[in-house]
Structures are given as structure tokens and as C-alpha cells.
Amino acid sequence: MKRTLRRYRIGYILSAILCLIGLISLSIVILKSWPQMGSSSDFFSAFWVSLWEENLSLIPGLEFRLAYFLILSVATFVSAVAVFMFSRQSFLLPGKAFRLQCPFCKKFWRASYDRGQVLCPHCHHLVHPRMTEQ
């Protein structure tokens, strides 16, 4: 049996869009908190403080904390990876086709012999076909 991989383009496009949203959100967090982190001797504590104290106003009258943007970026990265993984499907194809003969009509056809009973394409009986030489 041959393993085949099917890729869905819409899943790849959606995953790229989600990654782009995550990168934009993460870059906003880093750019807004960089001045406080650069001037402090303790890098991680300054980053943590700036996450919860810095506000960003995208729309007048509506302010968001930088921690919300960090949570958004992590969520979009995780969902992008999940969409990317689910946009790939692998399945098995029969590797070799055999020449089969119907015991009723004695006609031949080529198919993969992966089942016990098949429907003869000539007489439309459900039969156990015989494998013959090619």
C-alpha cells in the first residue's frame, strides 16, 4: 500500500493569516514594553510589570493591557499550528492493480484486490473474483 498526503490550501492560508496576526500582536507587546525592559537591570520583572501596567488605546475610549495582546498572540500561534496540522490528510492507496475474473460471466477487469467480495462491472453480481495472470 502506498501512503499519500493530501494538503488543503485553505488550511495553509488560514494558518498563515493566524501566524501573521500573532506576529503583529507579539511585536506590539515587545515594542511597547521595550523601553521599560531596556532601562531596568531585571529584564523579566520589568517585562512582567509592563505587561500589566501599560495600556494601549486602539480605539478612543477603549484601552487594552499588553497582557491581552500577549494572550492573543499565544492563542493565534496555537490555533495556527492546529489548523496547519489538520489541513494535512494522509491515506493509503492500493499499490498494485490485479486482473480479476468473474466466475459467472467469465469476463476480466483490473482492480485492487483489497476486499473478499466485489461487484462485477459487467454482470453486476456480487462475486468472489479469481485473480488471474496478467
Secondary structure, 3 states (H helix, E strand, C coil): CEEEEEECHHHHHHHHHHHHHHHHHHHHHHHHHHHHHHHCCCHHHHHHHHHHHCEEEEECCEEEEHHHHHHHHHHHHHHHHHHHHHCEEEEEECCCCEEEECCCCCCEEEECCCCCCEECCCCCCEECCEEECC
